[in-house]
Amino acid sequence: MELIVIALIIVIGVYLIFIYNGLVKARQMAKEAWSGIDVQLKRRANLIPNLVETVKGYATHEMETFSWVTELRANAGAVADDDVAGRARSESMLSEALIKLMAVAEAYPDLKANENFQDLQKQLSDIEGEIQMSRRYYNGAARALNVKVESFPSNLIANNFGFSQMDYFEIENASDRAVPDVQF
């Protein structure tokens, strides 16, 4: 009888360790995924000054747009790394500003033909694609962690060891989901 109780305690202990390790793995996967988003957002932020300066050379009377893009870039960089919802809001506003900047560029045929501008535009397009992939990966990792945090019996371990759900990185404004109508 004692042997059965000891075996049962060992099995339960191993099972609890398995659950705990699964939660740790899910949390680390979500953190790694967030890091991927952060890297892509920083790449985009580093590209913006070059894009603004290139457009600025052709469209000097559009200073309000340039200031707006520059300010939103600074605001996006100032959001705390662990504030997923805040970062999503600021990056959404920055994306909107970049769409407006591209619309300004549309009015200048010489700019559209400029090789430097075309290269920057391609880089921006590539980075936007990478950001989308990173967002999907992060949201999948966050979903996996959130399911474990909410599911029984892992929720018992999660609650006792401080595991919590992670926010999704998503666009909050429905109009931001619309495909922009910008022609180049």
Secondary structure, DSSP 8 states (H G I E B T S, - for coil): -HHHHHHHHHHHHHHHHHHHHHHHHHHHHHHHHHHHHHHHHHHHHHHHHHHHHHHHHH-TT-HHHHHHHHHHHHHHHHS-TT-HHHHHHHHHHHHHHHHHHHHHHHT-HHHHH-HHHHHHHHHHHHHHHHHHHHHHHHHHHHHHHHHHHHSTTHHHHHHHTT-----------GGGGS------
